[in-house]
Amino acid sequence: MQNTQSYHSPLGDLLLAADGTGLTGVWFQGQKYFARTLDPDHAVGNNQALEQAKAWLDCYFSGREPDFSVPLHLEGSDFQLRVWTLLRAIPYGSTVTYGELAKRLAADRGLPHLSAQAVGGAVGRNPISILIPCHRVVGSGGSLTGYAGGVEKKRGLLRLEGLDPDRLPPLRPGQPR
């Protein structure tokens, strides 16, 4: 069974969810796909994963890169899980493009090409905002396209990490920001 708790962040309220295995969801209130993976039988409560997630978010929102991880319990298609794994590898204070993620995933799977739009669909359905940093994915020209929590929240998260979201230059292939 999943337990849930609210978390008040400087960018808006979040709903956190976790089961006995790990964190299952972090959603900004009202975001696209809000609580999509939340068990209908969830209950407001607490567990170790929720406590760790709150400590991680406290550290993150204080402007520091957390130096510990939170156990996650992700459920999704094989493709989604692969995309979410790539998201977790994007360094704090860096961005990559949807196209770059598609190229990496295609190379990992031995494919000549993979659609950046397909990757974008998986990025948008990431159930664990912030900890799985989908906010670090930008459009090919450095534009702040798409974020389930809203572009203003994406802008705020990037600022927290020391980036100026209004001045993200286009990336060269293979170049992390």
Long-range contacts (C-beta under 8 A, 24 or more apart in sequence): 1-39, 1-41, 1-42, 1-43, 2-38, 2-39, 2-41, 2-42, 2-43, 3-42, 3-43, 3-44, 3-45, 3-46, 3-47, 3-50, 4-38, 4-42, 4-43, 4-44, 4-45, 5-44, 5-45, 5-46, 5-50, 5-54, 7-53, 7-54, 7-57, 9-57, 9-61, 10-61, 10-156, 11-149, 11-153, 11-156, 11-157, 12-149, 12-153, 14-57, 14-129, 14-130, 16-50, 16-53, 16-54, 17-42, 18-47, 18-49, 18-50, 18-53, 18-73, 19-47, 19-49, 19-73, 20-47, 21-49, 21-71, 21-73, 22-49, 22-70, 22-71, 22-72, 22-73, 23-49, 23-50, 23-52, 23-53, 23-70, 23-71, 23-72, 23-73, 23-128, 23-131, 24-72, 24-73, 24-74, 24-75, 24-127, 24-128, 25-127, 25-128, 26-53, 26-127, 26-128, 26-129, 26-130, 26-131, 27-127, 27-129, 27-148, 27-149, 28-129, 28-148, 28-149, 28-150, 28-153, 31-129, 31-148, 31-149, 31-150, 32-124, 32-148, 32-149, 33-124, 33-125, 33-127, 33-148, 36-125, 36-127, 37-75, 37-127, 49-73, 53-131, 56-131, 57-130, 60-130, 60-160, 61-160, 63-160, 65-92, 65-93, 65-161, 70-131, 72-128, 72-131, 72-132, 74-127, 74-128, 76-122, 76-125, 76-127, 77-122, 79-118, 79-122, 80-122, 80-125, 82-108, 82-109, 83-119, 83-122, 83-123, 83-126, 84-122, 84-126, 84-128, 84-132, 87-123, 87-126, 87-132, 87-133, 87-134, 87-136, 87-137, 88-132, 88-133, 90-133, 90-136, 90-137, 90-176, 91-176, 92-133, 92-161, 93-161, 93-162, 93-163, 94-136, 94-176, 94-177, 95-136, 95-137, 95-138, 95-142, 95-158, 95-163, 95-168, 95-171, 95-176, 95-177, 96-136, 96-137, 96-138, 96-171, 96-176, 96-177, 97-137, 97-138, 97-139, 97-140, 97-171, 98-123, 98-137, 98-138, 98-139, 98-140, 98-145, 99-140, 100-171, 100-173, 100-174, 101-137, 103-173, 116-140, 120-146, 124-148, 130-157, 133-157, 136-161, 138-168, 140-170, 140-171, 141-170, 142-168, 142-169, 142-170, 142-171, 143-168, 144-168
